[in-house]
């Protein structure tokens, strides 16, 4: 059995436990990892479904995909009116928020 050297031990030589302290690792429980994977999967599929819906609406109404960008402040009103560019913007925003959700988890 190894003797653990305190970080405050000044007699330790380079290469010993005091010179290279152990970094505590965060051990994830299996349940939280599965929950995070489920959240990310739901975000990915919902973003994909919303983008496909916006694409289908744009192609059906206009024959092409919209090029203007919808402002975030105008997004709720345009979503209520089922504007295809707003629906596409929402899908893209969901995709962009997914990694941040994983980091915040």
N, C-alpha and C positions, 0 to 999 in steps of 0.2 A: 504494500500500500504506500502510495506517494504522500509525502508531507506537503501540504499546501502552504505556500509562502504568502504572507500578507503583502498587500500593495505598499504598505508603510515600511516594510523591511528594507533598510538601506544597505544591508550586507549582501543582498542578492547580486549575482553576477549577470551580465548580459546573456540572454538566451534562457534564463530561468523564468519561473512563473511570475516573479515580481517585475521583471523587465518586460514581459509580454503578457499583460493581464488578459484574462478571459473575458470576452464580450458576451454578456448574457443574451441569449437568443429567445425570441418570443416563439413559444411553441403553440401552434394552432391546434385546437381540438378538431377531430375529424368532423364533428357536427358543424362547426362554424365555417370550415372550408367548403363543405357541401352546400351550405346555405349561401355563401358568397358565389359559388359557381352557378347556383340556381338563379340568383339575382342577375348576374351578368348574362346568363342565357336568356332570361325573360326580356332584359333590355335589348339584347341583340335581335331577338325575334320580333319584338314589338317595333323597333326601329326599322327593320327590314320590311315588315308588313305595312307600316305607314308610308315608307318610300315607294313601295309597289303600288299602293292605293293612289298616292299622288301622281305617280307616273301614268297609271291607267286613266285617271281623270284628265290629266293634261293631254294625253294622246287622243282621248275620246272627244274632248271639247275643242282643242286647238290644232290637233294634228302634229304638234311638236312639243318639246319640253320647254318650260319657261326659263328665261335667262335672268330676269330681275331677282334681286335678293329681297326677301321680306324682312322688314325691320322687326325687331323683337317687340317693340311697343305696339305695332300694328298686328302682330301675330294672332292674338285672341279673336279680334274682330274678323280677320280674314279666315280663320279656322271655322268660325261660326257660319260664314258664307260659303264654306267648302271650296275656297280658292286652292287650286292645285299647287301653286308656288308656296303657299303657306303650309300645306300638308307636307310637301317635300322638305321645307325648312325645318319643320318639327321633327321629321324622321332623322335628318342630319344632326339636329341638336341632341336627340336621344343618343345617337352613336357617339357624339363628342363627349357626352356626359358619362358614358359607361366607364371609361378608365378612371375618371375622377371619383366615381362611386366606389370602385374597387380600392382606391387609395384611402378614401375616407372611411371605409369599412373597418 
